[in-house]
C-alpha cells in the first residue's frame, strides 16, 4: 500500500494571519499608547479607563471597516479579471491556448510538452487554468473581505483588552508604568507567536514588534507630559 506524503505549508495561513497579527498589535499598541498619554497628562483613573474603552470600540470598528474596504477592493479586481478571462475564452479560445502554452514555456517546458499540458488543462477546466497560471489567483490567496474584517476587529479587541486590564488593576499612581510594561510583554509574545506561525525567527519577530510599540508609547507619553492635556 503506497504511503501518502502530506505536506502543510505556512502560506496557507497568510490571509487570516496577516489580519489577526495586524489587529492584535494595533489594539495593544494604540490603546496602550492612548492610556499612557492620558495618564502622563495627569488625568484621573476613571477618565483613563473611559478613554481606553472608547478607543477599543472606535479602533475595532475602524480596523474592521478599513480591512473590509481594502480587501473588498482586491476582491473586486480579482472578479473583474476573472470575468475578462471568461469573455476571452469564449471569444478567442485559440489565442488563450497559445497564451497558456507560452506561460508554461516560460516556466521551463519545451514547446510540444507545454502545448500538450495547456490543451489537457483547458479541456478539463480552461477558466481555472487561466485563473491560476495567468492571473496568479489561487484559492489559498483569494481575497476574503468579511473574514479579514472580522479577524481584524476581534484581534484588535483581544489586543486592546490587555492594556485596559492592566490600567484597571494598576494603582492610580502607576497606571502608565504598569500599562506600558504589560503592553511590552504582550507585544513580545505576539511578535514571537506571529513569527513562529509564519516560520520566521522568534527573536526578530518579538523584538521588531516590541521596538515599534515602545517607540509609540514613548512618544505618546512625551506628548501627554508636554501638553498636560488629554491626547
MIVEX-276934 format. One line per 8 residues: number of its first residue (from 1); their letters; for each residue x, y, z of N, C-alpha, C. Coordinates in Angstrom, 2 decimals. Layout:
N
NUM> a> X/Y/Z/X/Y/Z/X/Y/Z; ...
END
This chain:
231
1> xxxxxxxx> 0.85/-1.19/0.00/0.00/0.00/0.00/0.89/1.25/0.00; 0.70/2.17/-0.94/1.58/3.35/-1.01/1.39/4.27/0.18; 2.48/4.86/0.59/2.45/5.81/1.70/2.12/7.20/1.17; 1.09/7.80/1.71/0.69/9.13/1.27/1.48/10.17/2.06; 2.21/10.98/1.34/3.00/12.04/1.97/2.21/13.33/1.98; 1.84/13.78/3.14/1.06/15.01/3.27/1.97/16.17/3.66; 1.79/17.27/2.99/2.59/18.46/3.29/1.68/19.59/3.73; 2.17/20.35/4.68/1.47/21.56/5.10/2.39/22.74/4.85
9> xxxxxxxx> 1.85/23.81/4.34/2.65/24.99/4.02/2.14/26.19/4.80; 3.07/27.00/5.26/2.70/28.15/6.07/1.99/29.23/5.26; 2.13/29.20/3.95/1.45/30.18/3.11/-0.06/30.04/3.20; -0.55/28.87/3.63/-1.99/28.68/3.80/-2.55/29.61/4.87; -1.69/30.13/5.72/-2.13/30.96/6.84/-2.08/32.45/6.55; -1.58/32.80/5.37/-1.30/34.21/5.11/-2.51/35.10/5.30; -3.66/34.68/4.75/-4.85/35.52/4.79/-5.28/35.90/6.19; -5.54/34.89/7.03/-6.04/35.19/8.37/-4.91/35.65/9.29
17> xxxxxxxx> -3.68/35.16/9.06/-2.57/35.53/9.95/-2.26/37.01/9.84; -2.26/37.53/8.62/-1.96/38.95/8.43/-2.96/39.83/9.16; -4.25/39.53/8.99/-5.28/40.36/9.62/-5.24/40.22/11.14; -5.03/39.00/11.63/-5.03/38.77/13.08/-3.85/39.45/13.76; -2.67/39.31/13.17/-1.48/39.92/13.76/-1.58/41.45/13.73; -2.01/41.98/12.59/-2.16/43.42/12.47/-3.15/43.96/13.50; -4.28/43.28/13.65/-5.30/43.73/14.59/-4.83/43.68/16.04; -4.21/42.56/16.43/-3.76/42.41/17.81/-2.66/43.41/18.15
25> xxxxxxxx> -1.69/43.55/17.26/-0.62/44.52/17.50/-1.17/45.95/17.58; -2.06/46.28/16.67/-2.62/47.62/16.65/-3.44/47.87/17.91; -4.21/46.86/18.32/-5.01/47.01/19.53/-4.16/47.26/20.75; -3.10/46.49/20.91/-2.23/46.65/22.07/-1.46/47.97/22.02; -0.85/48.25/20.89/-0.01/49.45/20.78/-0.83/50.73/20.88; -1.92/50.82/20.11/-2.68/52.07/20.06/-3.38/52.35/21.38; -4.00/51.34/21.98/-4.72/51.57/23.23/-3.74/51.81/24.38; -2.64/51.06/24.40/-1.63/51.29/25.45/-1.06/52.70/25.32
33> xxxxxxxx> -0.75/53.12/24.11/-0.22/54.46/23.89/-1.23/55.52/24.31; -2.49/55.29/23.97/-3.54/56.23/24.34/-3.65/56.35/25.86; -3.66/55.21/26.54/-3.79/55.22/28.01/-2.57/55.89/28.66; -1.39/55.59/28.14/-0.18/56.15/28.72/-0.12/57.66/28.50; -0.52/58.09/27.30/-0.54/59.52/27.03/-1.50/60.26/27.93; -2.68/59.68/28.13/-3.68/60.30/29.00/-3.20/60.30/30.45; -2.60/59.18/30.88/-2.10/59.09/32.25/-0.97/60.10/32.48; -0.10/60.26/31.49/1.02/61.20/31.62/0.54/62.64/31.73
41> xxxxxxxx> -0.67/62.90/31.24/-1.22/64.25/31.31/-1.85/64.53/32.67; -1.84/63.52/33.56/-2.36/63.72/34.90/-3.87/63.51/35.02; -4.46/62.77/34.10/-5.90/62.52/34.12/-6.24/61.48/35.18; -7.48/61.53/35.70/-7.92/60.58/36.71/-8.02/59.17/36.11; -7.98/58.17/36.98/-8.01/56.78/36.53/-9.33/56.47/35.82; -10.44/56.99/36.32/-11.74/56.74/35.68/-11.74/57.28/34.25; -11.19/58.46/34.07/-11.13/59.05/32.73/-10.20/58.25/31.82; -9.13/57.73/32.39/-8.19/56.91/31.62/-8.89/55.65/31.10
49> xxxxxxxx> -9.64/54.99/31.98/-10.35/53.77/31.60/-11.44/54.06/30.57; -12.14/55.16/30.78/-13.18/55.54/29.80/-12.56/55.78/28.43; -11.42/56.45/28.43/-10.72/56.70/27.17/-10.31/55.38/26.50; -9.84/54.44/27.31/-9.43/53.15/26.77/-10.58/52.38/26.16; -11.73/52.35/26.84/-12.90/51.63/26.32/-13.40/52.28/25.03; -13.46/53.61/25.03/-13.88/54.32/23.82/-12.92/54.05/22.66; -11.63/54.03/22.97/-10.63/53.73/21.94/-10.76/52.31/21.42; -11.09/51.38/22.32/-11.29/49.99/21.90/-12.43/49.87/20.89
57> xxxxxxxx> -13.57/50.45/21.21/-14.74/50.37/20.32/-14.45/51.04/18.99; -13.92/52.27/19.07/-13.63/53.01/17.83/-12.57/52.31/17.00; -11.54/51.81/17.65/-10.46/51.14/16.93/-10.90/49.85/16.27; -11.72/49.05/16.98/-12.20/47.79/16.41/-13.05/48.04/15.18; -13.94/49.02/15.25/-14.78/49.34/14.11/-13.95/49.90/12.95; -12.97/50.72/13.28/-12.12/51.28/12.25/-11.31/50.19/11.55; -10.76/49.26/12.33/-10.00/48.16/11.75/-10.87/47.30/10.85; -12.08/46.99/11.32/-12.98/46.16/10.52/-13.36/46.84/9.22
65> xxxxxxxx> -13.73/48.12/9.32/-14.14/48.85/8.12/-12.98/49.01/7.15; -11.82/49.38/7.67/-10.66/49.59/6.81/-10.22/48.31/6.12; -10.19/47.22/6.88/-9.78/45.94/6.31/-10.78/45.46/5.27; -12.06/45.65/5.57/-13.10/45.20/4.63/-12.99/45.97/3.30; -12.88/47.29/3.39/-12.80/48.11/2.18/-11.55/47.74/1.37; -10.43/47.58/2.06/-9.18/47.26/1.38/-9.25/45.91/0.67; -9.69/44.89/1.40/-9.72/43.54/0.83/-10.84/43.41/-0.19; -11.95/44.13/0.01/-13.03/44.10/-0.98/-12.57/44.69/-2.31
73> xxxxxxxx> -11.73/45.72/-2.24/-11.18/46.30/-3.46/-10.33/45.28/-4.20; -9.55/44.52/-3.45/-8.75/43.45/-4.06/-9.66/42.39/-4.67; -10.72/42.04/-3.95/-11.67/41.04/-4.45/-12.36/41.52/-5.73; -12.74/42.80/-5.76/-13.38/43.36/-6.96/-12.45/43.27/-8.16; -11.17/43.55/-7.94/-10.19/43.48/-9.02/-10.05/42.04/-9.51; -9.98/41.11/-8.57/-9.89/39.70/-8.95/-11.10/39.26/-9.77; -12.28/39.63/-9.31/-13.51/39.24/-10.01/-13.57/39.85/-11.41; -13.12/41.10/-11.54/-13.11/41.75/-12.84/-12.17/41.02/-13.80
81> xxxxxxxx> -11.01/40.62/-13.30/-10.05/39.89/-14.13/-10.62/38.52/-14.54; -11.32/37.87/-13.62/-11.90/36.57/-13.93/-12.99/36.70/-14.99; -13.82/37.72/-14.88/-14.85/37.95/-15.88/-14.23/38.23/-17.25; -13.13/38.95/-17.25/-12.44/39.22/-18.52/-11.93/37.93/-19.14; -11.38/37.05/-18.31/-10.89/35.77/-18.82/-12.04/34.93/-19.38; -13.20/34.98/-18.76/-14.35/34.25/-19.28/-14.71/34.72/-20.68; -14.71/36.05/-20.85/-15.04/36.59/-22.17/-14.00/36.20/-23.22; -12.74/36.28/-22.84/-11.67/35.98/-23.80/-11.68/34.50/-24.18
89> xxxxxxxx> -11.98/33.63/-23.23/-12.06/32.21/-23.54/-13.22/31.90/-24.50; -14.30/32.65/-24.34/-15.46/32.45/-25.20/-15.24/33.03/-26.59; -14.59/34.18/-26.65/-14.43/34.88/-27.92/-13.23/34.40/-28.72; -12.15/34.01/-28.05/-10.93/33.64/-28.78/-10.17/32.53/-28.04; -10.73/31.32/-28.02/-10.09/30.22/-27.28/-8.72/29.84/-27.84; -8.52/30.01/-29.15/-7.23/29.66/-29.75/-6.12/30.55/-29.19; -6.39/31.85/-29.12/-5.39/32.77/-28.56/-5.12/32.44/-27.10; -6.16/32.09/-26.36/-5.99/31.77/-24.94/-5.15/30.50/-24.76
97> xxxxxxxx> -5.31/29.55/-25.69/-4.48/28.35/-25.65/-3.02/28.69/-25.89; -2.77/29.55/-26.85/-1.40/29.99/-27.13/-0.81/30.74/-25.94; -1.63/31.53/-25.30/-1.18/32.30/-24.15/-0.77/31.39/-23.00; -1.60/30.38/-22.75/-1.29/29.44/-21.67/-0.05/28.62/-22.01; 0.08/28.24/-23.29/1.26/27.50/-23.72/2.53/28.31/-23.50; 2.48/29.59/-23.84/3.66/30.44/-23.66/4.04/30.59/-22.19; 3.05/30.57/-21.31/3.32/30.65/-19.88/4.12/29.43/-19.42; 3.72/28.24/-19.88/4.41/27.02/-19.49/5.81/26.93/-20.12
105> xxxxxxxx> 5.94/27.47/-21.33/7.26/27.52/-21.95/8.19/28.41/-21.13; 7.67/29.54/-20.66/8.49/30.46/-19.86/8.88/29.86/-18.52; 8.16/28.83/-18.11/8.48/28.17/-16.83/9.40/26.97/-17.01; 9.81/26.68/-18.26/10.82/25.65/-18.47/10.41/24.47/-19.31; 9.14/24.36/-19.71/8.73/23.25/-20.55/9.07/23.53/-22.01; 9.37/22.47/-22.76/9.58/22.69/-24.19/8.23/22.90/-24.88; 8.26/23.44/-26.07/7.04/23.85/-26.76/6.01/22.73/-26.91; 6.39/21.52/-27.41/5.39/20.46/-27.58/4.74/20.04/-26.25
113> xxxxxxxx> 5.56/19.90/-25.21/5.02/19.50/-23.91/4.14/20.60/-23.32; 4.58/21.85/-23.44/3.79/22.97/-22.94/2.44/23.02/-23.63; 2.43/22.77/-24.94/1.17/22.77/-25.70/0.26/21.65/-25.22; 0.85/20.48/-24.98/0.06/19.34/-24.54/-0.54/19.59/-23.16; 0.25/20.14/-22.27/-0.24/20.45/-20.92/-1.36/21.47/-20.99; -1.17/22.52/-21.79/-2.20/23.56/-21.92/-3.49/22.99/-22.48; -3.38/22.12/-23.50/-4.57/21.51/-24.09/-5.30/20.62/-23.09; -4.54/19.83/-22.35/-5.17/18.94/-21.36/-5.88/19.73/-20.26
121> xxxxxxxx> -5.22/20.76/-19.76/-5.81/21.56/-18.69/-7.04/22.31/-19.18; -6.97/22.87/-20.37/-8.10/23.63/-20.89/-9.28/22.73/-21.26; -9.01/21.48/-21.57/-10.11/20.56/-21.87/-10.90/20.19/-20.61; -10.25/20.31/-19.46/-10.91/19.97/-18.20/-11.47/21.19/-17.48; -10.66/22.23/-17.38/-11.10/23.46/-16.67/-10.29/24.64/-17.22; -10.72/25.14/-18.36/-9.98/26.22/-19.02/-9.89/27.46/-18.16; -11.03/27.86/-17.58/-11.04/29.07/-16.76/-10.15/28.91/-15.54; -10.25/27.76/-14.87/-9.43/27.52/-13.69/-7.94/27.57/-14.00
129> xxxxxxxx> -7.56/27.03/-15.16/-6.15/27.05/-15.55/-5.65/28.47/-15.75; -6.47/29.29/-16.41/-6.05/30.68/-16.65/-6.08/31.52/-15.37; -7.06/31.28/-14.50/-7.10/32.00/-13.23/-5.84/31.71/-12.42; -5.46/30.45/-12.39/-4.31/30.05/-11.58/-2.98/30.47/-12.21; -2.80/30.14/-13.50/-1.48/30.31/-14.11/-1.27/31.64/-14.82; -2.32/32.27/-15.30/-2.17/33.57/-15.94/-2.37/34.71/-14.96; -3.44/34.62/-14.15/-3.74/35.70/-13.21/-3.02/35.53/-11.88; -2.59/34.31/-11.57/-1.91/34.07/-10.30/-2.83/34.08/-9.10
137> xxxxxxxx> -4.11/33.80/-9.33/-5.09/33.78/-8.24/-5.32/32.35/-7.82; -5.09/32.04/-6.55/-5.33/30.70/-6.02/-6.35/30.76/-4.89; -6.92/29.63/-4.57/-7.93/29.58/-3.52/-7.35/29.99/-2.18; -6.10/29.63/-1.93/-5.45/29.97/-0.66/-5.29/31.47/-0.49; -4.96/32.17/-1.59/-4.66/33.59/-1.51/-5.80/34.48/-1.98; -6.98/33.92/-2.21/-8.11/34.73/-2.65/-8.49/35.74/-1.58; -8.93/36.91/-2.01/-9.34/37.95/-1.08/-10.66/37.55/-0.42; -10.72/37.63/0.90/-11.93/37.31/1.65/-12.23/38.48/2.59
145> xxxxxxxx> -12.95/39.48/2.12/-13.12/40.72/2.89/-13.83/40.54/4.22; -14.88/39.73/4.28/-15.61/39.55/5.54/-14.74/38.85/6.57; -14.05/37.81/6.14/-13.15/37.10/7.05/-12.06/38.03/7.58; -11.51/38.84/6.68/-10.45/39.77/7.09/-10.98/40.82/8.06; -12.19/41.32/7.82/-12.77/42.34/8.69/-13.01/41.79/10.09; -13.62/40.61/10.18/-13.88/40.01/11.49/-12.59/39.68/12.22; -11.61/39.14/11.49/-10.32/38.80/12.12/-9.65/40.03/12.69; -9.68/41.13/11.93/-9.04/42.36/12.39/-9.73/42.93/13.62
153> xxxxxxxx> -11.08/42.97/13.57/-11.84/43.55/14.68/-11.66/42.74/15.96; -11.82/41.42/15.84/-11.72/40.56/17.03/-10.32/40.59/17.61; -9.31/40.53/16.73/-7.94/40.55/17.23/-7.58/41.91/17.82; -8.15/42.99/17.26/-7.92/44.32/17.84/-8.46/44.36/19.27; -9.67/43.86/19.47/-10.27/43.83/20.80/-9.41/42.99/21.75; -8.96/41.83/21.26/-8.12/40.97/22.10/-6.84/41.67/22.52; -6.23/42.41/21.57/-5.02/43.15/21.91/-5.29/44.33/22.82; -6.41/45.02/22.61/-6.73/46.21/23.40/-7.10/45.88/24.84
161> xxxxxxxx> -7.66/44.70/25.05/-8.07/44.30/26.41/-6.87/44.24/27.34; -5.70/43.92/26.81/-4.51/43.76/27.65/-4.12/45.06/28.36; -3.89/46.16/27.64/-3.55/47.40/28.36/-4.70/47.95/29.19; -5.94/47.74/28.75/-7.08/48.21/29.53/-7.15/47.45/30.85; -6.95/46.13/30.79/-6.95/45.33/32.01/-5.83/45.72/32.95; -4.66/46.01/32.38/-3.52/46.43/33.21/-3.82/47.76/33.88; -4.40/48.69/33.14/-4.73/50.00/33.71/-5.81/49.87/34.79; -6.75/48.96/34.59/-7.81/48.76/35.56/-7.28/48.22/36.88
169> xxxxxxxx> -6.32/47.31/36.81/-5.79/46.68/38.02/-4.64/47.45/38.66; -4.06/48.37/37.92/-2.90/49.10/38.44/-3.30/50.16/39.45; -2.46/50.41/40.46/-2.71/51.54/41.37/-2.71/52.85/40.58; -3.48/53.80/41.01/-3.65/55.05/40.27/-2.32/55.76/40.00; -1.38/55.63/40.92/-0.11/56.34/40.76/0.83/55.67/39.75; 0.53/54.44/39.36/1.45/53.69/38.49/0.75/53.15/37.25; -0.30/53.81/36.81/-1.04/53.33/35.64/-0.14/53.30/34.40; 0.58/54.37/34.16/1.41/54.46/32.96/2.51/53.40/32.96
177> xxxxxxxx> 3.18/53.22/34.09/4.30/52.28/34.17/3.82/50.84/34.00; 2.77/50.48/34.71/2.28/49.10/34.64/1.66/48.80/33.28; 0.95/49.77/32.74/0.34/49.57/31.42/1.40/49.39/30.35; 2.44/50.22/30.37/3.49/50.12/29.37/4.26/48.81/29.50; 4.57/48.40/30.73/5.29/47.14/30.94/4.48/45.94/30.48; 3.19/45.93/30.83/2.32/44.83/30.42/2.17/44.79/28.90; 2.02/45.95/28.31/1.88/46.02/26.85/3.13/45.52/26.14; 4.30/45.88/26.65/5.54/45.42/26.02/5.69/43.91/26.10
185> xxxxxxxx> 5.33/43.34/27.24/5.38/41.88/27.37/4.42/41.22/26.38; 3.22/41.79/26.29/2.23/41.25/25.35/2.73/41.35/23.91; 3.38/42.47/23.56/3.89/42.65/22.21/5.01/41.67/21.89; 5.86/41.40/22.87/6.92/40.40/22.67/6.30/39.03/22.38; 5.28/38.68/23.15/4.61/37.38/22.94/3.91/37.35/21.58; 3.21/38.42/21.24/2.51/38.49/19.95/3.49/38.41/18.78; 4.57/39.17/18.87/5.56/39.16/17.80/6.20/37.80/17.63; 6.53/37.16/18.74/7.13/35.83/18.68/6.17/34.79/18.15
193> xxxxxxxx> 4.91/34.89/18.57/3.89/33.93/18.10/3.65/34.08/16.61; 3.54/35.31/16.15/3.32/35.55/14.73/4.50/35.06/13.90; 5.71/35.30/14.41/6.90/34.85/13.69/6.94/33.32/13.63; 6.59/32.67/14.73/6.58/31.20/14.76/5.55/30.64/13.79; 4.36/31.24/13.78/3.30/30.77/12.88/3.70/30.95/11.42; 4.47/31.99/11.15/4.89/32.25/9.77/6.22/31.63/9.41; 6.85/30.92/10.35/8.11/30.25/10.06/9.32/31.16/10.12; 9.20/32.33/10.74/10.31/33.28/10.82/11.00/33.17/12.19
201> xxxxxxxx> 12.01/33.99/12.40/12.75/33.97/13.65/11.91/34.54/14.79; 11.78/33.81/15.89/11.01/34.27/17.04/11.61/35.53/17.64; 12.92/35.54/17.78/13.60/36.68/18.41/13.42/37.95/17.58; 13.64/37.84/16.28/13.50/39.01/15.42/12.06/39.51/15.40; 11.12/38.56/15.32/9.71/38.95/15.30/9.30/39.65/16.58; 9.75/39.12/17.73/9.40/39.71/19.02/10.02/41.09/19.19; 11.30/41.21/18.86/11.99/42.48/19.03/11.45/43.56/18.08; 11.11/43.16/16.88/10.58/44.12/15.90/9.30/44.76/16.40
209> xxxxxxxx> 8.38/43.93/16.88/7.10/44.44/17.36/7.29/45.25/18.64; 8.14/44.75/19.54/8.37/45.45/20.81/9.00/46.82/20.58; 9.91/46.91/19.63/10.58/48.19/19.35/9.57/49.25/18.92; 8.75/48.93/17.94/7.79/49.91/17.45/6.72/50.22/18.49; 6.36/49.24/19.30/5.41/49.50/20.37/5.98/50.43/21.42; 7.23/50.19/21.80/7.88/51.05/22.79/8.04/52.47/22.26; 8.37/52.60/20.98/8.52/53.92/20.38/7.20/54.68/20.40; 6.11/53.99/20.03/4.79/54.63/20.01/4.37/55.08/21.41
217> xxxxxxxx> 4.57/54.20/22.38/4.17/54.54/23.76/5.04/55.65/24.32; 6.33/55.63/24.00/7.21/56.68/24.50/6.87/58.04/23.93; 6.59/58.09/22.64/6.23/59.36/22.02/4.91/59.91/22.56; 3.95/59.02/22.76/2.65/59.46/23.28/2.77/59.96/24.71; 3.58/59.26/25.51/3.79/59.71/26.89/4.45/61.08/26.90; 5.41/61.28/25.97/6.07/62.58/25.91/5.10/63.69/25.53; 4.20/63.42/24.61/3.19/64.42/24.23/2.28/64.74/25.40; 1.89/63.68/26.13/1.00/63.90/27.28/1.64/64.76/28.34
225> xxxxxxx> 2.90/64.52/28.63/3.59/65.32/29.64/3.85/66.75/29.15; 4.15/66.86/27.86/4.49/68.15/27.30/3.31/69.11/27.33; 2.17/68.61/26.93/0.99/69.49/26.83/0.11/69.42/28.06; 0.27/68.39/28.87/-0.53/68.29/30.10/-2.01/68.24/29.81; -2.39/67.63/28.70/-3.79/67.54/28.32/-4.07/66.16/27.78; -5.36/65.82/27.70/-5.76/64.52/27.18/-5.37/64.42/25.73; -4.65/63.36/25.35/-4.21/63.18/23.98/-5.27/62.40/23.21
END
